[in-house]
Each structure stands twice: as structure tokens, then as C-alpha cells.
Amino acid sequence: MRLRTALCLLFVLYALPTAAMAKASRAIWTWEAESYAMVEDPAVAEEAVAYLKSQHIDTVYLYADAYRGRNLIVEQPQLYQAFIERLHRQRMKVYALLGSAYLNTENYVLPSHRTEAEAMFRRVVEYNAAVPQAARFDGVNLDIEPHILDEWNDDTRERLLVGFLDMSDALMRIKREYKATLLVGPAIPFWLDGIELEWKGRVRPVSEHAIDTYDYVALMDYRDRAEGRDSILSHAADEIAYANRVDKKVVIGLEVSSNDIDKVTFDEEGPKVFEREVRKVEKALRGEPSFAGFAIHHYRAYRRWAARDWPDL
């Protein structure tokens, strides 16, 4: 009888449609102005949380550094505390988003800016150590991209990428120093798996060095179709496979903001096509231990994009 019951249960689970299964996590990058507005204004926070819940977004990458002469996580940490507690009450996670065009943080990969990178990260770790569990960040997402430096070219890229890895190593040492439990990972472009360099005596693709160093990576896998050549799945394959081997996680980053190159964004395709392609990716990766869901770039663009008058397909 027990065997028959178990077999029936397995049949029911197998027969469930994909939509009935638990959906993969969805995060969203939320930049300076929008993050500060949510943190400072309870009315903005309430509306934003309700909207995110309606869109099945369960994780917010919330900017947590200086902006326009202020640094709220230092000057008014109680504002972050209240907002993070609000999100946690809604069973949502919050990652501190570190990296900023406003601060030109791409420079943080340079040795001359290492102390700034460490101070940025240390502020978040110290905030977490000072507040109750319910108000702590669940993780950190670093968006510090050496390839946007003016000096990036074929002759300098290896030096700059070593600088990125050295910075990464320094930040993870700080995490260990504080015995912090928050998950830490960078946003990295999918093409780093095509660049090999020597670091710490090992010649490996940069993507593998990054996966080894961090708890997870958010792969900026910016394409507008799931399958085939030059697709979301094809560009994520190496990172997913390697992260499986070393017990790390990969979040698949997707773009919805406008871009001159159509294939890197769902800006022109719209939400229905986005959902169709996301379902394909989710179905293909559901059994991969390293697959940790999606991250969408970015909150302001997403709201404008989702609100447009899209034709029925």
C-alpha cells in the first residue's frame, strides 16, 4: 500500500504543468534614485513593494552607497533598517547593490582605488553587524565592471581583469574577517568565459576565477531569445556547468531597457515574449544545481517597459 501511494504521488507531481511548479526566483537591480526614494519615503516603499509582488519579483538589489553627496547607510541606517524589515515581512530578500555610474566605481578595480572599494563593502558588512537579523541584507551584488573603463583595450584588459579579481579577493577577505553570512557576488558579462588569464598561479577563464572567488555570480546574459546560437542558454552553458562542479550559484541576468543593439534586450519584444523565453530557460535549467533564478535590469526601465501598450501576440 505504501509503495502504491508513493507511486501515485510521483505520478501526480510528474503530471503537474510547469506553471504549477515553484517558479525560479526573480531579482531586480534598483539603482540610486529609486533606491533612495524607497528607503526615504514609506509611501513610495509601500507602492513599490506591492508592485514588485504583483510582478513575482522576490529579491531586490537595493543600492546602498553614496548618492548626490549623501550616504544614507552611514548617515541614516534606520531608513534601510525599516525598508529591509518591510521587505522581509513580505518574504522578499534584499541584496545591497554596490557599484555606481555616479561614483565611477569601475575605477575600483585599480590598485589606487582599492581602499575605496573595501570601504564601500565594509560599510554594508558593518551595517549588518549592527542591526537585528530582520533588518540585515541577505546578500551583496557588486556591479563593478572594468570593461567600461576608458583604458580598456586588448592590451590592458588582462591587467584590469586581474585588478578586478584582486579587488574581489580583498572584499571576500573582509566578509571572512567579519564572519558575515550574507551571500556576495558580482554582475559579470557572459563573455568572460572566453578570456583566460593567470591569477594566483592558475590559468583559467576569468568567469571561473570569479565563480571560485564569490558565493554566486549574476551573469549579464543579455540576449532576447532562450535557445539557439547566440542565445541566453548558449551563453550561460559554461558558467552553469562550472558552477555545478564547484557548488556555486548562477543568476541569469536579463535586460529590458532600451539599447541600440536589439538582440541584447527585450525592450522591443515586450512582456509576453519575455515570459515565453524565460519559461524556456527555466525549463532547461530547472535541474541544474547551480541555477538560482533571474535578475532583471532594471527597476525604473522595467516599470516603463511593462506599462507600455503592447499588442496581443
Protein Blocks (a to p, Z undefined) as FASTA:
>chain_A
ZZmmmmmmmmmmmmpcfklpccddddddddfklmmmmmmmmklmmmmmmmmmmnopabdc
ddfbdeehiafklmmmmlmmmmmmmmmmnopacdddeddfklopmlmmpmklmmmmmmmm
mmmmmmmmmpcfklpcfbdcddddfklpfklcfklmmmmmmmmmmmmmmmmmmmmmnopa
bdcdddddfklmmpccdeehiacdfklmmmmmmmbdcddfbdfbfbdchifklmmmmmmm
mmmmnopacdddddfbdcfblklpcklnommlmmmmmmmmmmmmmmpmklgbjadddfkl
mmmmmmpccddZZ
